[in-house]
């Protein structure tokens, strides 16, 4: 998987198609990702002695194949490539424009 936490991604398929957000969490074992403000689910927290009961909204995971990295230059979905620089270090880049990804 060529995604990293903190990447800006766009959802390409499913009921959240077209939404964008930052990657918050990656589960490489199950090939799933959590995107900021996408696939919101309601969780009901029971009241306790210290806190009242409440409804919380939290992001659910979606499959990693349903997201693509946003190119920083063109702001379009792009695949991710890797290239080796002259000093021997690797860098990730957007295949759409060749722009370096963080």
C-alpha positions in Angstrom: 0.0 0.0 0.0 1.5 3.3 -1.0 -0.7 5.5 1.3 0.6 7.3 4.4 -1.1 8.8 7.3 -1.6 12.5 6.6 -2.1 12.2 2.9 -5.0 14.1 1.3 -7.2 11.5 -0.5 -10.5 11.4 -2.4 -13.0 8.6 -2.2 -13.5 7.1 -5.7 -16.3 4.6 -5.2 -19.2 3.9 -2.9 -21.8 6.1 -1.2 -19.1 8.6 -0.2 -17.8 9.1 -3.7 -16.2 12.5 -4.3 -15.6 13.3 -0.7 -12.0 14.4 0.3 -10.2 14.3 3.5 -7.0 13.5 5.4 -5.9 9.9 6.2 -6.2 9.4 9.9 -5.4 5.8 10.3 -4.2 2.8 8.1 -4.9 -0.8 8.9 -2.4 -2.6 6.6 -3.4 -6.1 7.8 -7.1 -5.7 6.7 -6.3 -3.2 3.9 -8.6 -0.5 5.3 -8.2 3.2 5.9 -10.0 5.9 8.0 -10.5 9.2 6.3 -11.4 12.4 8.1 -15.1 13.2 8.0 -16.0 10.3 5.7 -18.2 7.3 6.6 -19.4 8.9 9.9 -21.0 6.5 12.3 -23.0 7.3 15.4 -21.9 5.8 18.7 -24.1 6.0 21.8 -22.1 6.4 25.1 -24.0 5.3 28.2 -24.1 7.7 31.1 -21.8 7.2 34.0 -21.3 8.8 37.4 -18.9 11.4 36.0 -20.3 12.1 32.6 -23.8 12.3 31.0 -24.9 10.0 28.2 -24.2 11.3 24.7 -24.1 10.6 21.0 -20.6 10.6 19.4 -19.9 10.6 15.7 -16.7 8.8 14.6 -15.3 7.8 11.3 -15.6 4.3 10.1 -13.0 2.5 8.0 -13.3 2.0 4.2 -11.4 -0.2 1.9 -8.1 1.2 0.7 -8.8 0.4 -2.9 -11.7 3.0 -2.8 -9.4 6.0 -2.2 -6.8 7.8 -4.3 -4.2 10.4 -3.3 -4.9 14.0 -4.4 -2.2 15.6 -6.5 -1.0 18.7 -4.7 -0.4 20.6 -8.0 -3.6 19.8 -10.0 -5.9 18.7 -7.1 -7.0 15.6 -9.0 -6.9 12.0 -8.0 -3.6 10.3 -8.8 -1.7 7.1 -8.5 1.5 7.1 -6.4 4.9 6.3 -7.9 8.3 5.9 -6.3 11.6 7.1 -7.7 15.2 7.0 -6.5 17.0 10.3 -6.3 20.6 10.8 -7.2 21.6 10.7 -3.5 20.0 7.3 -3.1 16.9 8.2 -1.2 13.3 7.3 -2.3 10.6 9.7 -2.9 6.9 9.4 -3.6 5.4 11.3 -6.4 2.0 11.8 -8.1 1.8 10.2 -11.5 -0.5 12.8 -12.8 1.9 15.7 -12.6 5.2 14.3 -11.3 4.8 16.5 -8.2 6.6 15.2 -5.1 4.3 14.0 -2.2 5.2 14.6 1.4 
